Amino acid sequence: MTPIPDSQLLAALNWRYATKKFDPAKKIPATTWDALEQALILAPSSYGLQPWKFVVVTDPAVKQRLAAASWGQTQAADCSHLVVFAFQQDVGADDVNRLITRTVAMRGGSLAALDGYKNFMLQSLAGAKAGGTLDTWQSRQVYIALGQFMAAAALLGVDTCPMEGIEPSKFGEILGLVGTPYAVLCACAAGYRADDDKYASAPKVRHPAAELIKRI
């Protein structure tokens, strides 16, 4: 892999903003979207357990219903693709076994050779569950995927808007997640900014590096 220039990365991140108004006529090309889906799949997670589900919505009628459950935010309806991020609740032994089996299938070796790692994961999950923090821990993994998705989109010239201002329970009902292990956490609209979105040219408001970064 050839690294991109530093300037290219910073240009993409400075270009990115939380898009307030999308152009509903502009759609993300299939090849570009395939790359963004791969960015989601490749996102890191604790132990590699991938405790999430990414629901990609392009159906206009469904997007309209989701927009109605987004406190009046039009991004959900006007974007090209809406990704709904859900985390897996009560992650446990079945999920650990599934990961171990997949690891052997992808890397070779034996299940027995991974017993130590398997038991370590099981103990960690059991401790979190006993302490009442398991679902909180797993839900935080989703934000790692969200950040990677937004950064990847910026590098590909695709606009995004992260959305926590939604009604998760209604989203779950609309998307058929009720009764499954997955609970909606947030969403991210993706597409292309409208020409008249005034926020596109507004300067970024960030505190100085000296206030945010401590070097030791």
C-alpha positions as CSV (number, residue, x, y, z in Angstrom):
1,M,0.0,0.0,0.0
2,T,1.2,3.5,-0.9
3,P,0.3,6.0,1.8
4,I,-1.6,9.1,0.7
5,P,0.0,12.5,1.2
6,D,-0.6,14.1,4.6
7,S,-2.1,17.1,2.8
8,Q,-4.7,14.9,1.1
9,L,-5.9,13.5,4.4
10,L,-6.2,16.9,6.0
11,A,-7.9,18.3,3.0
12,A,-10.6,15.6,3.1
13,L,-11.1,16.0,6.9
14,N,-11.4,19.8,6.5
15,W,-13.8,19.4,3.6
16,R,-16.0,17.1,5.7
17,Y,-18.8,18.6,7.8
18,A,-22.0,17.4,9.3
19,T,-24.1,18.0,6.2
20,K,-27.4,19.7,7.0
21,K,-28.9,19.6,3.5
22,F,-28.5,16.8,1.0
23,D,-29.3,16.9,-2.7
24,P,-31.8,14.1,-3.1
25,A,-31.2,13.9,-6.8
26,K,-27.5,12.9,-6.3
27,K,-26.9,9.2,-5.6
28,I,-23.7,7.5,-4.5
29,P,-22.3,5.3,-7.3
30,A,-22.5,1.6,-6.7
31,T,-18.7,1.1,-6.7
32,T,-18.2,3.9,-4.2
33,W,-20.9,2.5,-2.0
34,D,-19.3,-1.0,-2.1
35,A,-16.1,0.6,-0.9
36,L,-17.9,2.3,2.0
37,E,-19.6,-0.9,3.0
38,Q,-16.2,-2.6,3.1
39,A,-15.0,0.3,5.3
40,L,-17.8,-0.7,7.8
41,I,-16.9,-4.4,7.6
42,L,-13.2,-3.6,8.2
43,A,-13.8,-1.4,11.2
44,P,-12.0,-2.6,14.3
45,S,-13.8,-3.8,17.5
46,S,-12.8,-5.1,20.9
47,Y,-11.5,-8.7,20.5
48,G,-12.7,-8.5,16.9
49,L,-16.2,-9.6,18.1
50,Q,-18.0,-7.1,15.7
51,P,-21.0,-6.7,18.0
52,W,-23.1,-4.7,15.4
53,K,-25.5,-4.7,12.5
54,F,-25.4,-2.0,9.8
55,V,-28.8,-1.5,8.2
56,V,-28.4,0.3,4.8
57,V,-31.6,2.1,3.7
58,T,-32.1,3.4,0.2
59,D,-35.9,2.8,-0.2
60,P,-37.4,6.3,-0.3
61,A,-40.6,5.2,1.5
62,V,-38.6,3.7,4.4
63,K,-36.3,6.7,4.6
64,Q,-39.4,9.0,4.8
65,R,-40.7,6.9,7.8
66,L,-37.3,7.1,9.4
67,A,-37.1,10.9,8.9
68,A,-40.4,11.2,10.7
69,A,-38.7,9.4,13.7
70,S,-35.7,11.8,13.5
71,W,-37.2,14.9,15.1
72,G,-37.8,16.6,11.8
73,Q,-34.3,16.2,10.4
74,T,-34.6,15.9,6.6
75,Q,-31.2,14.3,6.1
76,A,-32.6,10.8,6.7
77,A,-35.0,11.3,3.7
78,D,-32.9,13.3,1.3
79,C,-29.6,11.5,1.6
80,S,-28.6,8.8,-1.0
81,H,-27.9,6.1,1.6
82,L,-28.9,6.0,5.3
83,V,-26.9,3.7,7.5
84,V,-28.5,2.8,10.8
85,F,-26.0,1.5,13.4
86,A,-27.3,-1.1,15.8
87,F,-25.3,-2.8,18.6
88,Q,-25.7,-6.4,19.6
89,Q,-27.0,-6.9,23.1
90,D,-25.9,-9.6,25.6
91,V,-22.9,-10.8,23.6
92,G,-21.8,-14.2,24.9
93,A,-20.4,-17.6,24.4
94,D,-22.1,-18.2,21.0
95,D,-20.6,-15.1,19.6
96,V,-17.1,-16.0,20.9
97,N,-17.4,-19.5,19.4
98,R,-18.5,-18.0,16.1
99,L,-15.5,-15.7,16.0
100,I,-13.1,-18.5,16.9
101,T,-14.5,-20.7,14.2
102,R,-14.2,-17.9,11.7
103,T,-10.7,-17.2,12.7
104,V,-9.6,-20.8,12.0
105,A,-11.5,-20.8,8.7
106,M,-9.6,-17.6,7.6
107,R,-6.2,-18.2,9.1
108,G,-5.9,-21.9,9.5
109,G,-4.8,-23.8,12.6
110,S,-7.0,-25.5,15.1
111,L,-9.8,-24.6,17.4
112,A,-7.8,-26.1,20.3
113,A,-4.9,-23.7,19.7
114,L,-7.2,-20.7,20.3
115,D,-8.6,-22.1,23.6
116,G,-6.6,-19.6,25.7
117,Y,-7.8,-16.6,23.7
118,K,-11.4,-18.0,23.7
119,N,-11.4,-18.4,27.5
120,F,-9.9,-14.9,28.0
121,M,-12.8,-13.4,26.0
122,L,-15.4,-15.4,27.8
123,Q,-14.0,-14.3,31.2
124,S,-13.9,-10.7,30.0
125,L,-17.5,-10.8,28.8
126,A,-18.7,-12.5,31.9
127,G,-17.1,-9.9,34.1
128,A,-18.7,-7.1,32.1
129,K,-22.1,-8.8,32.3
130,A,-21.8,-9.3,36.1
131,G,-20.8,-5.6,36.5
132,G,-23.8,-4.4,34.4
133,T,-21.5,-2.9,31.7
134,L,-21.7,-5.4,28.9
135,D,-24.1,-3.7,26.6
136,T,-22.5,-0.3,27.3
137,W,-19.1,-1.7,26.3
138,Q,-20.5,-3.3,23.1
139,S,-22.4,-0.2,22.1
140,R,-19.3,1.9,22.3
141,Q,-17.7,-0.3,19.6
142,V,-20.3,1.1,17.1
143,Y,-18.9,4.6,17.3
144,I,-15.5,3.2,16.1
145,A,-17.3,1.9,13.0
146,L,-19.1,5.2,12.6
147,G,-15.9,7.2,12.8
148,Q,-14.2,5.0,10.2
149,F,-17.2,5.2,7.9
150,M,-17.2,9.0,8.0
151,A,-13.5,9.3,7.4
152,A,-13.6,6.9,4.5
153,A,-16.5,8.8,3.0
154,A,-14.6,12.1,3.2
155,L,-11.7,10.5,1.4
156,L,-14.0,9.4,-1.3
157,G,-15.7,12.8,-1.6
158,V,-19.0,11.6,-0.1
159,D,-20.8,13.8,2.4
160,T,-22.1,12.4,5.7
161,C,-24.1,13.5,8.7
162,P,-24.0,11.5,12.0
163,M,-27.4,11.4,13.7
164,E,-28.1,10.6,17.3
165,G,-31.2,12.8,17.3
166,I,-33.4,9.9,16.4
167,E,-36.0,7.7,18.2
168,P,-34.2,4.4,18.4
169,S,-37.3,2.3,19.4
170,K,-39.2,3.6,16.4
171,F,-36.2,3.0,14.1
172,G,-36.1,-0.6,15.5
173,E,-39.8,-1.1,14.7
174,I,-39.5,0.3,11.2
175,L,-36.4,-1.8,10.4
176,G,-37.7,-5.0,11.9
177,L,-35.1,-5.2,14.6
178,V,-37.6,-5.7,17.4
179,G,-37.2,-9.2,18.9
180,T,-33.7,-9.5,17.6
181,P,-30.4,-9.1,19.6
182,Y,-29.8,-5.7,17.9
183,A,-30.7,-2.3,19.3
184,V,-30.5,0.9,17.3
185,L,-27.9,3.4,18.6
186,C,-27.5,6.0,15.9
187,A,-27.6,6.7,12.2
188,C,-25.5,8.3,9.5
189,A,-26.8,9.9,6.3
190,A,-24.5,9.7,3.3
191,G,-24.8,11.4,-0.1
192,Y,-23.9,14.8,-1.6
193,R,-24.4,18.2,-0.2
194,A,-27.0,20.6,-1.7
195,D,-25.6,23.6,-3.4
196,D,-27.4,25.9,-1.0
197,D,-26.3,24.3,2.2
198,K,-24.8,27.3,3.9
199,Y,-22.9,25.2,6.4
200,A,-20.7,23.8,3.6
201,S,-18.6,26.9,3.5
202,A,-18.7,27.8,7.2
203,P,-15.3,27.7,8.9
204,K,-14.8,24.8,11.2
205,V,-15.0,25.7,14.9
206,R,-12.3,23.8,16.8
207,H,-10.3,24.7,19.9
208,P,-6.6,25.2,19.4
209,A,-4.3,22.1,19.4
210,A,-2.5,23.3,22.5
211,E,-5.8,23.1,24.4
212,L,-6.7,19.6,23.1
213,I,-3.5,17.7,22.8
214,K,-1.0,17.0,25.6
215,R,2.4,15.9,24.5
216,I,4.7,14.1,27.0
